[in-house]
Each structure stands twice: as structure tokens, then as C-alpha cells.
Amino acid sequence: MKNLSDSKAYLLLVFCGMFIASCENSEVNSEISNISEKEDFMSTTGKSETFLDLSAVETNKPVLHGHYDGDLSEAEAKIKFEEAVVGYKQKNIAQNKSFAKQWFYRIATKTRAAGENDGTDGKVIAAVVFDTKSSGEVVSINVLDNPGNDREGGWDYYLFIVNSSSNYGEEWVSLDRAAIGLQGRDGWNIQEFNVYVSPYDNSNASGVTSIISTPNRWLDNDASNGWDFYNTNSIGTGRVNFPWIIPIPDLPPFFEIPEIFPPIPPYILDALNL
């Protein structure tokens, strides 16, 4: 299973770099005081100016994005996005009814709308770690940028697809932890950062797994190429199950998963201080 281990190590090292940059975020006072609305340095994580080269990392782009007014509750925004997801899947997706070789999940962020500079046009990424039955930890690094308005106050919902590294799919998946990061000097006041996997998006699945967090802080950098991160730590709850249609025996010991990613380049290790 050497190739599978290399694949996991490649993404996990990048994810660990994000967590190293912000592992003490939970100790930072999350109360945002009266901060000037001008575009000064506004990070409240204490972990800005992280330099991370993601050029050799395979990133995941959303298949669907929806922006909803901040006056809506999370439940109201979620209902509107679920309607959009149903329309998307009817046109694009026919999911296998057996174990999941890929599954859908959502990322939701809420941007404070108290001032005109609370939103950002900067690059945002989110890394999500799943625990799975067959593949162990699966890491998905996602780009949260789309044409049109992103993070201009209110809710932004994103739908992603992630693939199992097992040829036979997964019996179950569970969310463990996540991190979200902003690059550049256009500060972002993020209030909520949530991740969900549910039967609403995955055919024939049962159960729900989620990460619910309330950062309620600024992400910002002094340098245009710096990154500022917030992480949730391991707060994921629940599990989504994908039942078998036809049982398949365990993989023979000689079976190896084809390599998905090349070994992590040394300059990324340097950037992550690993």
C-alpha cells in the first residue's frame, strides 16, 4: 500500500501546514471589538503571514455555488441551496446506489455585513479531512472562489465532490476537522464556517456528519502573498453510511491503489516548516 500512503501523505502534509499555521486559534479571543472600517491590517487569528505554495497540490473546485442575504437564517439559506442542488443533480449526476466511490458535501460560510470592508475579493481555500472505512483519512483542499459575488456579506454555500481512493468505494464517511484560509491583504470578517455531508446530497445514504464552527474573527495579512488561517480542530460529529447492494470481499493483500498524486515537492515541505 506504499502508493496509497504516498498519496495520503501528500495531501495530509499540506493540510497539517495549514493547521500548524493556526493550531492555537481556539485560544484567540473570538470577540471582535470596534475595528476601524478602513483597510488596515485586521487579522485576529494571531497566525497570519503564512507562506504556502499550493501550485503542486491538486485542488477541488465547487460544482455549485449560491449566495444568500445575511438577513436569512441558516435554515432559510440552507433550504434555498437545497433547491439549487436538486436542480443541479437532476441535470448532471446519476449516483451509484452501492458504496460511494465519490460523495457530495457542502461548505457554508457567513460573512459579517456590518461594514463595506467586511467582505473580501481575496483567494480563499478550505481544507476538509474525512475519516472513511476503506481509505482512512481523505483530505480535500477546496478553492472557494467563483465568478460573481463571493463573501460580500451574508451566506455563501458551495457544493463539492470528493473521490474515494478505494476502487470499491466507502461504506461510511465521517467529517473530522477543517481549516479555512485567506490569501492577501483584503481582510475578511468570517462569522461562520460549516461543513456537511447528508442524504440530501447523496443518493441512498443514511445519517448526517457535520462540522459547525463560529470563527467570528478577521482573516488578513500584511503581505499580498501571505495566508491567514482558522481551523476548527477535531470537532466533527456523526457519520454517513452508504449500504452495499452486492457484498464484495476485502481487498487481497497484494492489491495496490494506483498513485493519485506525485510525492510532495521539497519546497512545499520547506514552506510548511516540516
C-alpha positions in Angstrom: 0.0 0.0 0.0 3.0 2.3 -0.4 1.4 4.3 -3.2 -1.7 4.9 -1.2 0.4 6.1 1.7 2.3 8.5 -0.5 -1.0 9.9 -1.8 -2.3 10.4 1.7 1.0 11.9 2.9 1.0 14.4 0.0 -2.4 16.0 1.0 -2.0 15.5 4.7 1.3 17.4 4.9 -0.3 20.3 3.1 -3.3 20.2 5.5 -1.0 19.9 8.5 0.8 23.0 7.3 -2.5 24.9 7.4 -3.1 23.6 11.0 0.4 24.4 12.1 -0.2 28.0 10.9 -3.3 28.2 13.1 -3.3 25.5 15.8 -3.7 28.0 18.6 -6.7 29.8 17.1 -9.0 28.4 19.7 -7.1 30.3 22.3 -7.6 33.7 20.5 -10.3 35.8 21.8 -13.1 35.5 19.2 -14.9 38.6 20.3 -14.4 41.3 17.6 -14.1 44.7 19.1 -14.9 48.0 17.3 -12.4 47.7 14.5 -11.9 50.6 12.0 -13.6 50.0 8.7 -10.6 51.2 6.7 -8.4 48.6 5.0 -5.7 48.4 7.7 -4.2 45.1 9.0 -7.1 43.4 10.8 -6.2 39.8 11.5 -7.4 38.5 14.8 -6.1 34.9 14.5 -2.5 35.7 15.5 -1.3 33.3 12.7 -1.2 35.5 9.6 1.7 35.8 7.1 2.0 32.1 6.4 3.6 31.5 3.1 2.3 28.4 1.3 2.9 27.3 -2.3 0.0 25.3 -3.5 1.0 25.1 -7.1 1.8 21.4 -6.9 -1.3 20.5 -4.9 -4.5 19.2 -6.6 -7.3 21.5 -5.5 -11.1 20.9 -5.8 -13.5 23.4 -7.3 -17.2 23.7 -6.4 -19.7 22.3 -8.8 -22.3 24.7 -7.5 -22.3 28.0 -5.5 -25.1 30.0 -4.0 -25.0 33.4 -2.3 -27.8 34.4 0.1 -28.6 37.6 2.0 -27.3 37.8 5.5 -30.9 38.6 6.8 -31.8 35.0 6.2 -31.3 32.4 8.9 -29.0 29.5 8.3 -32.1 27.2 7.9 -33.6 29.6 5.3 -30.3 29.8 3.4 -29.9 26.0 3.5 -33.4 25.4 2.1 -32.7 27.7 -0.9 -29.4 26.0 -1.6 -31.0 22.6 -1.4 -33.4 23.6 -4.1 -30.5 24.6 -6.3 -28.7 21.3 -5.5 -31.8 19.2 -6.6 -31.9 21.1 -9.9 -28.1 20.6 -10.4 -28.2 16.8 -9.7 -31.3 16.2 -11.9 -29.3 17.6 -14.9 -25.8 16.4 -14.1 -25.5 13.4 -11.8 -26.5 9.8 -11.7 -25.0 8.4 -8.5 -24.2 4.7 -7.9 -26.6 3.2 -5.4 -23.9 1.0 -3.8 -20.9 2.0 -1.7 -19.8 5.6 -2.5 -16.8 5.9 -4.8 -17.5 9.6 -4.6 -19.7 11.7 -2.4 -21.1 15.2 -2.2 -20.5 17.6 0.6 -21.3 21.3 1.3 -19.2 24.1 2.8 -21.1 27.2 4.1 -19.6 30.5 5.2 -21.2 33.6 6.6 -19.6 37.0 6.2 -20.3 39.9 8.6 -22.1 42.7 6.8 -21.7 45.5 9.3 -19.2 47.4 7.2 -18.4 47.7 3.5 -14.9 46.2 4.0 -16.1 43.0 5.9 -16.2 41.0 2.7 -13.2 40.1 0.5 -12.1 39.5 -3.1 -9.0 37.7 -1.9 -8.4 34.0 -2.7 -9.9 31.6 -0.1 -9.3 27.9 0.3 -10.8 25.4 2.7 -9.3 22.0 3.6 -11.6 19.3 4.9 -10.5 15.9 6.5 -12.8 12.9 6.3 -12.5 9.6 8.1 -13.5 6.7 5.9 -14.0 2.9 6.2 -11.7 1.9 3.2 -9.3 4.8 2.6 -8.6 6.1 6.1 -8.2 9.9 6.2 -9.2 11.6 2.9 -8.2 15.2 2.6 -9.9 17.6 0.1 -8.4 21.1 -0.5 -11.0 23.3 -2.0 -11.0 26.7 -3.8 -13.9 28.8 -2.6 -13.8 31.4 -5.5 -16.4 31.8 -8.1 -17.5 34.4 -10.8 -19.8 36.9 -9.3 -20.2 38.0 -5.6 -18.4 35.9 -3.0 -18.3 36.8 0.6 -19.9 40.2 0.2 -22.0 39.9 3.4 -24.4 37.0 4.1 -24.2 33.3 3.3 -22.1 31.5 0.7 -22.9 27.8 0.0 -20.6 25.6 -2.1 -21.2 22.0 -3.3 -18.2 19.8 -3.8 -17.5 16.2 -4.9 -14.7 14.1 -3.4 -13.4 10.8 -4.6 -12.6 7.7 -2.6 -9.1 6.3 -3.1 -10.6 2.8 -2.8 -11.6 1.1 -6.0 -14.6 -0.4 -4.2 -15.8 2.8 -2.6 -16.7 3.6 1.0 -19.1 2.0 3.4 -19.2 5.2 5.5 -17.6 8.6 5.8 -17.3 11.0 8.8 -16.1 14.6 9.0 -13.2 15.1 11.4 -11.8 18.6 11.0 -11.4 21.6 8.6 -9.5 24.8 8.1 -10.2 27.9 6.0 -7.6 30.4 4.8 -7.4 33.8 3.1 -4.5 35.0 0.9 -3.7 38.6 0.6 -4.4 42.0 2.2 -8.2 42.3 1.5 -9.3 41.3 5.0 -12.3 39.1 5.6 -14.6 39.1 8.6 -15.9 35.4 8.8 -18.6 34.7 11.3 -19.5 31.0 10.5 -17.7 28.1 8.8 -19.7 24.9 8.4 -19.2 21.6 6.5 -22.0 19.0 5.9 -22.4 15.5 4.3 -26.0 14.3 4.3 -28.6 12.1 2.4 -30.0 15.3 0.8 -27.0 15.3 -1.5 -26.1 11.6 -1.6 -28.5 9.0 -3.0 -29.4 6.0 -0.8 -27.2 7.3 2.1 -28.3 7.5 5.7 -27.1 9.6 8.6 -25.5 13.0 8.8 -22.0 14.2 9.6 -21.1 17.9 10.1 -18.6 20.4 11.4 -20.2 23.5 12.9 -17.9 26.4 13.9 -18.2 30.1 14.6 -14.8 31.8 13.9 -16.3 35.3 14.4 -12.9 36.9 13.5 -10.9 38.7 10.9 -8.5 36.9 8.4 -5.9 39.3 7.0 -2.3 39.7 6.0 0.3 42.4 5.7 1.7 40.7 2.5 -0.2 40.1 -0.7 1.1 36.5 -0.9 0.7 35.7 2.8 -2.0 33.3 4.1 -4.0 33.6 7.3 -5.8 30.5 8.6 -8.5 29.5 11.0 -9.0 25.8 11.9 -11.8 24.0 13.7 -9.7 21.3 15.3 -11.4 17.8 15.6 -15.0 18.8 16.2 -16.8 16.7 13.5 -19.8 14.7 14.6 -21.9 12.0 13.0 -21.5 9.5 10.2 -23.0 9.0 6.7 -23.5 5.4 5.7 -23.6 4.0 2.1 -25.1 0.5 2.1 -23.9 -2.4 0.0 -26.1 -3.7 -2.8 -23.8 -6.7 -3.6 -21.2 -7.6 -0.9 -17.6 -7.5 -2.2 -14.8 -9.3 -0.2 -11.9 -7.5 1.3 -9.1 -6.5 -1.0 -6.3 -9.1 -1.3 -3.0 -8.2 0.5 -1.2 -7.7 -2.8 -3.6 -5.1 -4.1 -2.3 -1.6 -4.5 -4.2 1.6 -5.3 -2.7 3.4 -8.3 -0.9 6.6 -7.2 -3.1 9.6 -7.3 -0.6 12.4 -6.6 3.2 12.6 -7.0 5.4 12.8 -3.9 5.2 16.2 -2.2 7.9 18.6 -3.5 10.6 19.6 -1.1 9.8 23.4 -1.4 6.3 22.7 -0.1 7.8 21.0 2.9 10.1 24.0 3.4 7.1 26.4 3.2 5.3 24.3 5.9 8.4 24.1 8.1 8.2 20.3 8.1 
